[in-house]
Amino acid sequence: MQPDSAAAKTLSALVVALETDKPFALGGLYLLNYDDFGLALELMAEWRLDRYYASKGRLLDLSAQVEEMPAAADDESKMAERSGKAA
């Protein structure tokens, strides 16, 4: 595939749209030959998998932060009780 071909431009626009959440005209995929269309499907599948892992990572990070919050509040309560202050 030549970098200045219509297929390369379509696939490039697809990648940009996926990464920036901008609209993409799906009709351009219809104009691709079978192999290039398969490549477009692979790009979308990989993009979806990457988004899944990114969101899973954010969820795990948020969960860890939430899990630490009660422990910190309990520690403060215990320290306040020991020093004779109410929490």
ABEGO torsion letter per residue (X at the ends): XBAABAAAAAAAAAAAAAAAGBBBBAAAAAABBAAAAAAAAAAAAAAAAAAAAAAAAAAAAAAAAAAAAAAAAAAAAAAAAAAGBBX
